[in-house]
Amino acid sequence: MVIQTRLGSKWRANRTRRFLWRFPLLGREVWIMVPVNNREKDADGQGGGVQSVDRALQILEILARDGHAGVSEIAEEMGVHKSTVFRLLGSLVSREIVRQNNDRGKYQLGFGILRLASSIPGRLSLVHEARPILESLADQYKETVNLAVLRSNYAVNVDQAMGPSSLATYDWVGSLTPLHATSSGKVLLAALSADERELVIKKTGLSARTSRTVTNRATLENQLLDISRYGFAVVHEEFEIGLTAVAAPVFNHLGNVIGAVSISGPAFRFDPEGSPGLIEDLQDAGLRISEKMGYTRR
């Protein structure tokens, strides 16, 4: 008997009553083979193994996006009983994929996620090729440098290098950030077609992260035109008060934008447009990473 399972936009088939679960993690793909038990029932009376794993994946996506969430919040977003969410969280906690923090019993991703990632041989080639360039840029400008890619309508940071003068202590690797409120996000958003951009904005909206976040669609579109024209994006305290950032695109061998490299620092001292050569050096770093991915400068 062939069991066929829909995972996002992918289907996998297996003749051993097992199915493969693809979980995108830090720019990589983790495949887990899970046994199917057709007799298992969820609390709301729905089907067993396939649906349970799909719901577990939804929980992980919510926690990756929001940082932490409670049982009620997750259940409401998924449209399922709290008992179903509680049971699934219990399984994830037992595997250390999720852990419960001290903030009113909310849940967040656990160290088991890193264990899964480390089981994959090799690193994502983009991260591997970009690493020395990120470190060089961080050392040159003494600030935090990040590499981000587009995933699930958000910018996800896949690598980070800390400069010697950096005040940042937060590890942004794995964090999902809104496209419209971050420099890397705006670079990625500007590279999308008008139809793709429309779909993303319909799904995510243009919510304000700070009082300086651009939430007007026409204003954002004008910014994206300038980003496409000049090849960089600057944000001043749009994602977080006190944080300024600038980003430039990374291209693949076809000339398509596949990522963004950014420099960020405290607003009181970091002025990308007022620092001679910084934007040009950042753009050059993006192009050097691009060349390692097969891109040819025009």
C-alpha positions in Angstrom: 0.0 0.0 0.0 1.3 3.4 -0.9 0.8 6.2 1.6 1.0 9.6 0.0 1.5 12.6 2.3 1.2 16.3 1.4 3.9 18.4 3.2 3.5 22.1 2.3 3.8 22.0 -1.5 5.6 18.7 -1.5 4.3 15.1 -1.7 6.3 12.1 -0.6 5.3 8.4 -1.0 6.6 5.4 1.0 5.6 1.8 0.9 6.5 1.0 4.5 3.7 2.8 6.2 6.0 5.7 7.0 6.2 9.2 5.7 9.0 11.8 5.3 8.5 15.1 7.0 10.5 18.1 5.6 11.2 20.8 8.1 13.0 23.9 6.8 15.6 24.9 9.5 18.1 27.8 9.3 18.1 27.7 5.5 18.5 23.9 5.4 16.0 21.0 5.1 15.7 18.4 7.8 13.9 15.2 6.7 12.5 12.9 9.4 10.9 9.5 8.7 7.9 9.1 11.0 5.7 5.9 11.3 2.1 6.2 10.5 -0.6 4.9 12.9 -4.0 5.0 11.3 -5.7 4.1 14.6 -4.4 7.2 16.4 -7.1 9.9 16.9 -6.7 13.5 17.8 -8.8 15.1 20.5 -11.2 16.6 17.9 -11.8 13.2 16.3 -9.7 13.8 13.2 -7.2 11.4 11.6 -3.9 10.2 13.1 -0.3 10.3 12.3 -0.2 12.4 9.1 -2.4 15.1 10.6 -0.6 15.1 13.9 2.8 15.7 12.3 1.4 18.4 10.1 0.0 20.1 13.2 3.3 19.7 15.0 5.0 21.4 12.1 2.5 24.3 12.3 3.4 24.7 16.0 7.1 24.8 15.2 6.5 27.4 12.5 4.5 29.6 15.0 7.2 29.4 17.6 9.9 30.1 15.1 7.9 33.2 13.9 6.8 34.6 17.3 9.7 33.4 19.6 7.3 32.0 22.2 3.6 31.3 22.6 1.1 29.7 25.0 -1.2 26.8 24.4 -4.3 29.0 24.0 -2.6 31.3 21.5 -1.4 28.4 19.4 -4.8 26.6 19.5 -6.6 29.7 18.4 -4.3 30.3 15.4 -4.5 26.7 14.3 -8.2 26.4 15.0 -7.9 23.2 17.1 -8.7 22.2 20.7 -6.3 23.2 23.3 -6.0 19.6 24.4 -4.7 18.7 20.9 -2.0 21.4 21.1 -1.1 20.4 24.7 -0.6 16.8 23.6 1.5 17.7 20.6 3.6 20.1 22.7 4.2 17.4 25.3 5.7 15.1 22.5 7.9 18.0 21.2 9.1 18.8 24.7 9.9 15.2 25.4 12.2 15.3 22.4 13.7 18.7 23.4 12.4 20.1 20.1 10.4 22.6 22.2 10.8 23.7 25.8 8.6 25.5 28.2 10.0 28.8 29.6 9.2 30.6 32.8 7.1 33.3 31.1 3.7 32.2 32.3 4.3 28.7 30.9 4.8 29.7 27.3 6.7 27.5 24.9 9.7 28.2 22.6 12.0 26.2 20.3 14.5 24.0 22.2 18.0 22.8 21.7 16.8 19.7 20.0 16.3 21.8 16.9 20.1 22.3 16.7 20.6 18.6 17.1 18.5 18.0 14.1 20.4 20.6 12.1 23.8 19.2 13.1 22.8 15.8 11.8 22.8 17.1 8.2 26.2 16.6 6.5 27.8 19.8 5.3 26.5 23.4 5.5 24.3 25.2 3.2 26.6 26.4 0.4 25.5 30.0 0.6 26.3 30.2 4.3 29.6 28.4 3.8 30.8 30.7 1.0 29.6 33.9 2.7 31.2 33.3 6.1 34.7 34.7 5.5 33.2 37.8 3.8 30.8 38.4 6.7 33.6 38.2 9.2 35.8 40.5 7.2 33.0 43.1 6.9 32.2 42.9 10.6 35.9 43.3 11.5 36.2 46.3 9.1 33.2 48.2 10.4 33.1 46.9 14.0 29.4 46.1 13.8 27.1 43.1 13.4 26.8 41.6 9.9 23.9 39.3 9.0 23.1 37.1 6.0 19.4 36.6 5.4 17.2 34.7 2.9 13.5 34.6 2.1 11.4 31.9 3.7 7.6 31.7 4.4 7.1 35.4 3.6 9.7 36.5 6.1 13.4 37.2 6.1 15.3 34.5 8.1 18.8 35.2 9.2 21.0 32.2 8.4 24.4 33.5 9.6 25.9 36.3 11.7 29.3 37.8 12.3 29.9 40.1 15.3 32.3 43.1 15.0 34.7 43.9 17.9 32.7 47.0 18.8 29.3 45.5 18.5 27.0 46.1 21.3 24.6 43.3 20.2 24.3 40.2 22.4 21.3 38.7 20.6 21.9 35.9 18.1 19.7 36.6 15.1 20.5 33.3 13.4 17.2 31.5 12.8 15.1 34.5 13.5 12.2 35.4 11.2 11.8 39.1 10.7 9.2 41.1 8.7 10.1 42.0 5.2 8.7 45.5 5.3 10.5 46.6 8.5 14.0 45.4 8.0 16.8 46.3 5.6 17.4 42.7 4.5 13.6 42.2 4.2 13.2 45.3 2.0 16.0 44.1 -0.3 14.2 40.7 -0.6 10.8 42.3 -1.0 12.1 44.6 -3.8 13.3 41.6 -5.7 9.9 40.0 -5.9 7.6 40.5 -8.8 4.5 42.7 -8.3 2.2 39.7 -8.0 4.5 37.9 -5.6 4.8 41.1 -3.5 1.1 41.5 -3.4 0.6 38.0 -2.1 3.2 38.4 0.6 1.8 41.7 1.8 -1.8 40.3 1.8 -0.6 37.4 4.0 1.6 39.3 6.4 0.2 42.9 6.4 2.3 46.0 7.1 2.0 46.1 10.9 4.0 48.7 12.8 6.9 47.4 14.9 7.8 50.9 16.0 6.5 54.4 15.4 8.9 54.7 12.4 7.8 51.5 10.6 6.6 52.2 7.1 3.0 51.0 7.0 1.7 52.9 4.0 1.7 50.7 0.9 2.4 53.6 -1.6 5.3 54.8 0.5 6.7 51.3 0.8 6.4 50.8 -3.0 8.4 54.0 -3.7 11.1 52.8 -1.3 11.3 49.5 -3.1 11.7 51.2 -6.4 14.7 53.1 -5.0 16.1 49.9 -3.5 15.9 48.2 -6.9 17.5 51.3 -8.6 20.3 51.9 -6.2 21.0 48.4 -4.9 20.7 48.9 -1.1 18.2 49.5 1.6 18.5 51.5 4.8 16.1 51.4 7.8 16.3 53.7 10.8 14.6 52.2 13.9 11.8 50.6 11.9 12.2 47.2 13.3 13.5 48.1 16.7 14.0 51.4 18.5 17.7 52.2 18.6 18.7 50.0 15.7 19.8 51.1 12.3 20.7 48.8 9.4 21.7 48.8 5.8 21.5 45.8 3.4 22.5 44.9 -0.1 21.5 41.9 -2.3 23.1 38.6 -3.0 22.5 37.0 -6.4 22.7 33.5 -7.8 24.2 32.4 -11.2 21.0 33.5 -13.0 21.1 37.0 -11.5 18.2 36.4 -9.2 18.3 37.8 -5.7 18.7 34.8 -3.2 19.7 36.7 -0.1 20.7 39.9 1.5 23.8 40.9 3.5 23.4 43.6 6.1 25.3 45.7 8.7 23.4 46.9 11.7 24.4 49.0 14.7 23.1 51.3 17.4 21.3 54.3 16.0 23.3 56.8 18.2 26.5 56.0 16.4 25.8 54.0 13.2 25.0 56.1 10.2 25.4 54.1 7.0 24.8 57.0 4.6 27.2 59.2 6.5 30.1 56.6 6.7 32.3 57.1 3.6 32.6 53.9 1.6 30.4 51.7 3.8 27.5 51.2 1.4 29.9 50.6 -1.5 31.8 48.0 0.6 28.6 46.3 1.6 27.4 46.1 -2.0 30.8 44.8 -3.0 30.6 42.1 -0.2 27.2 41.1 -1.6 28.7 40.8 -5.1 31.7 38.8 -3.8 29.3 36.3 -2.2 27.2 36.3 -5.4 30.3 35.4 -7.4 30.9 32.4 -5.2 27.4 31.4 -6.0 28.2 31.6 -9.8 27.1 35.2 -10.5 29.0 37.2 -13.1 29.3 40.9 -12.5 27.9 43.1 -15.3 
